[in-house]
């Protein structure tokens, strides 16, 4: 990809993470960047929810 592979792994099994990598490895750079942004948004939302619920990351 030319950058780190980012996946929101919350709730995913190891097999599902590998399947996601297999799916994304054939994407063109723009599609992969869009997937990376989507997963980063999911991670950020989970972290914000946790911060608002508990006051800690």
Buried (B, 14 or more C-beta within 10 A) or exposed (E): BEEEBBBBBEEEEEEEBEEBEEEBEEBEEEEBEEBBEEBEEBBEEEEEEEEEEEEEE
